[in-house]
Amino acid sequence: MAFRIEKDTMGEVQVPADKYWAAQTERSRNNFKIGPEASMPAEIIEAFGYLKKAAAFANHDLGVLPAEKRDLIAQACDEILANKLDDQFPSLFGKPAPVRNQI
């Protein structure tokens, strides 16, 4: 498995190269393996997808976010809502968050 080095206030940590998270999430995965019941609920991840997409459009309408960034954020949110990035939301147990139902 390939890794990249991420840094935070605690120093360096190896993160799997194919994951989007950074140092603090990797530390949590390694240090707090207390079970899936402590992971972020799938409904919250889905809600963040809707929230971030709406915020991107609102900020563009206010003139504080360029259209290119709005579109990139919207694309990422659509991928989250289509369950294409489920493996990017780890539970504290070290497994991906449960797959969400599509609306």
PyMOL commands that set and color helices and strands:
alter all, ss='L'
color gray80, all
select helices_A, chain A and resi 23-31+36-38+42-61+67-81+86-88
alter helices_A, ss='H'
color red, helices_A
select strands_A, chain A and resi 3-8+11-16
alter strands_A, ss='S'
color yellow, strands_A
deselect
rebuild
show_as cartoon
